[in-house]
Amino acid sequence: MVSPVTVVKSEGPKLVPFFKSTCVYFVLWLPTSSPSWFSALIKCLPIFCLWLFMLAHGFSFLGAHSSARKILAGLIFSSLGDAFLIWQEDGYFSHGLLMFAISHILYSSAFGMKPLNPLAGLVIGAISSVSYALLYPYLSGPFTYLVGVYIALIGFMGWRAVAGLQLANDLWTWTKMSACLGAVLFMVSDLTIAVNKFCFPVPHSRAIIMATYYAAQMLIALSAVECQDVETARKMA
């Protein structure tokens, strides 16, 4: 397994633009009441930087690893979702929901179906079911089923990410841990969005949503680069 020190040395510099752009978002803290193309750019910029992070590993790396390509595609659809949500009050919330639903399908495919780990699936399935049951009384119209489908998709993505982390058997890597934490944070972020939008105002909701969201996307992007870091570790050995 690649050591954390090797990971930091190898991947840290490539993530500097992401951290800087994330700081820019929180420092500017543009009001959501006045959506604009500039506010959309500032919100999407950290995800654009994660595109660059993936591309920085080289087209040969992306060409050789389908999971990395799927995660890059997921990041692209996520940035489209971010842009749509800037104008959610103008009726584009469902468009953003669709973009992120596609992202979760791509991430699930990238994480794969092995190992199956049905126990993890049952636990996350139960959490997803309870979440939908709590939201259901507040939903109306098409959101009654759209939110249900979305919860199923993000729950499935979370299952596939958690399933790969086999701590009991000591069969885990830092990238599997990264995928697991990223998926969990993504679920926390989206549940906060749902509760804040459909149920009741969540204190500091925007800060919670965006902090967990950016961290989730960074961790999922990091989960794609294990193969390259193994090669780096061998060269440094």
Disulfide bonds with the S-S distance in Angstrom:
none
